[in-house]
């Protein structure tokens, strides 16, 4: 038992040491980039021992410290495993159609979204139209957008997926709309529906381009069409209790290779970084976390659909916050103090995800 405990302690120490080295390297790169320096400043103790930090610099630093404790930067959720089909409402005009999906109680906090698939059933095209089309102009483009409802009442659309569709096809056509559901989740408005726009348009622009897009139609939820062919949103989710991270590591349990993914508290002492001596004035160090441990892997019987990623799931940081610093730099013959804010430096949460999973970018409104 003592040998196992020793091995576990050494394993945890090596991981923590490796994490500290990565943090040190990341800090140095970010600092030099923000300060537009090629290498760390070389300042001696005598250069800074009588240096006074101005009130406005200290005030800005304290303000960023408070803001950092409230705000976090998330990589977002990514995948999921139990399937649920949601029938959508279809509102259409000539070539642009809106799909409205109720998401209430479909994505529970205990479930992790892996993939969202939109299924549209293409109606058969008129036989006379098919005979008149040759093989070179029998396709159109179908693009799916996510529609964001803004606070001011306006809408903003974001391209999610697109593919070619032939007039000769009929049956179910699928689109990957995982990113749209991720964006919807990011809004935090669980009572609002997910709104998708389906656009059927020409493949090419110009007076000689084909009008075949006018003859491609999808079934709707209109009672005349029937619900059998209504558009569907399929959600694949995982149970986070089984497949997710387990919060903070238990300080009373030795860490090992079999430890479930958790966050392990660690303290980064900036005074241990030789390159940081004398010019990083505050803070002297900061508390963060390492993401340690293993993740529950998917069983083969769970992969009952086209899995878009590698099945290997790993433990990684999923939420972080910024780290403000007061630094001293030379400007000509003078030594000045500045505040630098390093983003994504302090790990707040850890999670499990499959390799190759796309990371959700923070949504930015377009003008």
N, C-alpha and C positions, 0 to 999 in steps of 0.2 A: 504494500500500500504506500509506503514511504517513497519507493522508487517511482510509482505511478504519479504521485503528487509532485515529485521533483521534475519528472518529465513534463507534466502539465504546466508547472511554473516556468520552466525553460521555454516551452513552446509559446506561452503567452508573452514572455519577455521578448522573444525574437520578433513576434508579430508587432508588439508595441514599439520596439526599436525601429523596425522597418517603416511603420506608420509615421514615427517622429521624423525619420529621414525624408519621407515624402513631403511632410508638412514643411520642413525646413527648406527643401528645394523649391516648393511651390511659393512659399513666402518670399524667398529671395528673388525669384523670377518676377513675381507680381510687383514687388516693391521697386525694383530697378526699372521695370517698364513704366510704372506710373510716374516715377521721378525722372524718367528719361536719362538714366545713367547706364554706363557700360559696365561698371563694377561698383561694389559697395564703397562708401566714403571711408577714408582712413582718418579717424579722429582720435586724438589722445584724451586721457582723462582731464588734462589741464585745459583742453579746448572747450569742454562742456561743464566743468565743475562750477563755474560761476554764471552759467547760462540761465537766463530767466525766461520762462515760457510766458508769452503775452496772454492777457486775459481772454482776448478773442479766440486764440488758438485753443486754450483750455476749455472755453465754453463750447466751441464746435466739437471738440473731442468728447465731452460729456454728453452732448446732444446725440452724437452718433452712437455712443455706448447705450443710451436709453433706447434708441431706435432699433439697435441690433438685438436687444433683448425681447422686442415685440415682433419683429418681422423675420420671416424665414423664407428661404428659397427652396422650392420643391422640384424634384425631378418628375413628379407626377406618378400616377398609377399606370400600369402597363398591360396586364393580361388577365385571363379568366377561364373557368372550366365547366361549370354546369350550364347547359344551354337553355335559353328561354326565348320564345318567339313572341314578338310584339307586332300586332297588326296595326298598320299606319293608315292615316286618312290622306287621301289624294285630292289636291286642288290643282287643276291644270288649265293652261291656255294652249296656244299653238305649239310651242316647243320647250317651255319651261314649266316645271311642275314642282309643287311644294309637298313634302312629306312631313307630317307631324306625328311624332311618336311620344306617347305618354311614358315617362320614365319612373313614375312614382312607385317606390318599393321594388324596383327592378334591380337596382344596384345597391345592395345593403352594405353598410360599413364593414361587415365581416367578410365581404367578397372582394376579390382583386380582379379587375378586368384584364383579360389577356387579349381578346380579339372581338371586334364587332363587325358583323357581315351584313350588308344590305342586299336583299334578294328581290329582284324585279322580274316579273313574268312578261316576256315580250309577246305581243299579239302577232298572229300570222299576218303577213302583208298581203294586200290584194294580189291575186294571181296575175291579173292583167298588168299590174305594175312590175311584178317580178320578170315577166317576159320581155318588157321593154328595156330593162336595165341590163347592161353588159357587165362583164366581170371587173371592169376598171372603175366603175362608179356606183358600186352596190353597197358601199359602206358609209356610215356616219359616225360621229364621235358623241359619246355620252359622258358627261362630266357631272360629278356629285360635289356639291358645296355644302359646307356647314354655315348656317345662317345665325349670326349673333344678334340678339335683340338688345340694343343699347338702352341706357337709362333715359336718354333724351327722346326715345321713341323711334329712332332710325335703326336701320339694319345694316350689317356688314357681313359680307360673304367671304369664305376662305375655301380654296380648292382642296379637296380631300382625295379624290381618286378619279381616274378617267380611263376609258378604253374604247376601242373600235367595236362597232356592232354592225353586222351584216343584215341587209334587208331579207336575206334568205333564211335567217335564224328565227326560231321560235322556241319558247321555253324559258327556264330560269336563268338569269344573268346575275352574277355576284360582284359586289364592290366591297373593298376593305375600308370601313369607315371608323376604324379604331381611334384615329386621331380626332375625329369629330366628337366621339363620346368623351375622349380625354378633355377636349376643350370645354364641352358641356359641364363636365365634372369640375373643371377649374373655376367656373363661374360661381359654384357653391349655391346655386338656386335649384334645389332638388324638386321643387314643386312645378318648375317650368318644364315644358316638353322639349324634346330634341327636335329641331327643325332642320331638315335637309332639302336642298334644292337640286332637282335633276334637270339638266339641260341637254337637249338633243339638238345637235348643230352640225353644220357642214364640216367635212374633213379639211377642205381647202377653201381659201377665200378667192373670190374672183367671179366675173360674169359667166365663165364657162364651167364653174363648179356644179356638182350634182345637187339636185334638190331632194335626194333620197331621204334626207332626215325628216321630211314631212310625212313620210309613210311608215316611220317607226313609232310605235306606241306601246305603252306598258299598261297592264291591267291596273285598275284603281280599286278603291273600297266602295265604289258606287254599287248599290244593291243590284243593278243590272249586270254588273261584272261577276258578282258573287265573291265571297270571302276566300274561296279555295285558291284563287290566284292573286289575292291582295298582296301588296308589298309587305315584306317582313324584315324585321331587324333581329338578327340572331346574336345573342351575347354569350360569350364563353368566359366563365369565371372560376377562380380557385378559392377555396376556403382558407382564409388567412390564418385561422387558428392552426391549421395543419401545415400550410405551405409558406406562411409569412414569418417574419422575425418575431422574437419574443421580448421586445422591449429592452430593459436594462439587464445586464448580466448579474447573476447572483454573486455577490462578493464573498459569500461563504462556500461557494462551490468552485473547486479548481478548474481552470479552463483547460480544454483539451481539443483534439481534432473532431471529437464527436459532439462538442458543445453546440447547441442550437443557436442560430444567428441572433446576436444580441449586441447591444452597445456597451462598451467597456470604458469606464471613465479613466481619463489620463490627463496629466498636467504637462503642458509644454513650457519649459523654462527657457525663455529667450536669452537669458544670460549664459546658457550653455552653448549658444551659437557664437563662435568666435568672430564671424564676419559681421555680427550685429552689435558687437561691443561699442559702447560710447555714443552711437548715433541713433539707436532705437531707445527713446527715453521713457516711454510709457505705452503699454503696461510692461511690467517685468516678466510676465508670463500669462498664460490663460488656460482655462479648463476646456477640454473638448472630449470627444469620445472616439474610440476605435470601433470599427465594425468587425466583430470576430465571430467565428463559428461557421457551421455548415447549414445548408438549406435542404429541406425535404425535396426530393426529386420526383418528377412526374412518372407515373407508372405507364407502361406501354398501352394498357387497356384504356387509359385516359385520352390517348392521342387518336380519337375517333373522328377527327376532321383534319383538314390540311393545315398542319402546324407551321406558322411562318418563321419560327425561330429555332435555334438549337434548344434541346431539352435540358441542358445543363443549367441549373439555377445556382446563383452565387449570392453571397452576403455583401452588401455594399451600402455606402451612405446614400440616403434618399432625401434628406432634408438638412439644410445648413443655414447658417447666418453669417453676417459679415464680422470682421475684426478691425476696429479702428486703432490706429497707432499715432503717436506723436514722435516725429523723427527730427533729427538735426542734420542739416546739409550745408555745404559751403556754397555761397554765391559771391564769387569774386573774393574779396578779402574778409567778408563777413560770414558768420555762421548763423543761419536762420532756422527757425522751427516751423514745421508744417504738420498738418494732419493728413494721413493717408488712410483710406478705407479699403480693406482687402475683402472682396466678396467670396462667399462660399468657403470660409476658412474654418468655421466652428461647426462640427457635425452635431446635429440635434437628433436625428433619427436614422435607423438602419432598416433595410428591407431586403427581401429576396426577389430576384428576377432572373429570367432566362437570358442567356447570352444572345446578343444580336437584337434584343428588344429595343425598338426606337424610344428614345427619351423625349418626353413631351417638352417642347420649348414653351417658355412663358409667352402667353398670348399678348400680342401688341395690336392695337387698333390701327387700321389703315385709314388714310385720309383720301 
